[in-house]
Amino acid sequence: MDLFAEDIIYQPQGVPSLFGVDAVRKYLGERIHRLEDLRAGSHRVEVSESGDLAYSIGWIKAKNYGMEDYEDRKYFIVCRKIGDDWKIVAESFSSNT
């Protein structure tokens, strides 16, 4: 949870947008026990000239317990430098299907 900014906007697939780290914590807490394996990587990372804003576009392979195969997903993350740390301020992901 340390990766997320307090005022994060989180847009998971198939549910309304979540606002704030507490809402994300609750959402993930209700789902994390289902996850058997998660793999991710980025296609592109860009940092602003000012050096305090960045985004990443990438892929996720997720497999819940009981699933035969991985589900292919994509993500878009926006990060902001807050103090000395990079924090995710917005994240969206969805299935490739």
N, C-alpha and C positions, 0 to 999 in steps of 0.2 A: 504494500500500500504506500510505501515511501516514494514510489515512482510518480504518484499522482499529486497534482496540485489540489489544494483545498477546494477550489472552485471549478474542478474539472467538469467538462461536458462529455458524457459517455454515451455512445449510440450503438448498443448491441443489436444484433439482428433480431427482428421480430417483436421488439418491445419498445415502448416509448423511451425517449431520451431520458437519461438520468443526470441530475445536477448535484454536484458536490461529492466529496470523497466518502462521506457517510453512506450515501445512496449506492455508490459503487461497491463499497465494502459489503453492504447487505446483499446486493445482487450477486456478487462473486461468492460470498459465503454460502449462499443457498445452492450454488451450482458446482463449486470446486470439487466436492466429493464424487461427482459423476465422472470426472476427467481421469482417463487412464494414461494418456500421453498427449503432449503438445509440442510441436516443433514450429519454429518461425524463422523467417529471414527477411531481409529487406532487398528491394529492387533498386531503391533510390533514397538517398538522404541528402537534403539540402539545408544549408545554414545561411541565415540572412547576413548581409554585409555588416550589420551592427553587431552580430555575434550573440544575440540574445533570443533568437527565435529560429526554430528549425522544424522540418517535417520529414516524415519517413513514410514510404509506401512499400508494402511488402505482402508476404504470403504467410499463411498459417495452415498447418495440418493438425487437426484435432481429432482425437478418438476417445469417446466415452466408453466406459465399461459396457459390455454387451454389444458394441458395434463391431461388425466384421471388418470394415474398412475405415480409413481416415476420411474425414470431411475436409475438402479443400476450401479455404476461405481467403479473403483478402482484407487488408487493414490500411487505414490512413491515420497517422498519429501526428499531432502538433505538440511541440515541446517549447517551453519558455525557460530561460535561465532565471532562476529565483535565488538571489544570493549567490552562493558558489555551486549550487546544484541545478541540474536540468530536471524539470518536472513536466509530466504529460498534462497538458491543459485541455486537450480534446482528443478523443479517440472514437473511431468508427470501424466496425467490421461487419462483414456479411459473407454468406456462402457464395461460392462460384457457380452454383447450379441455379 
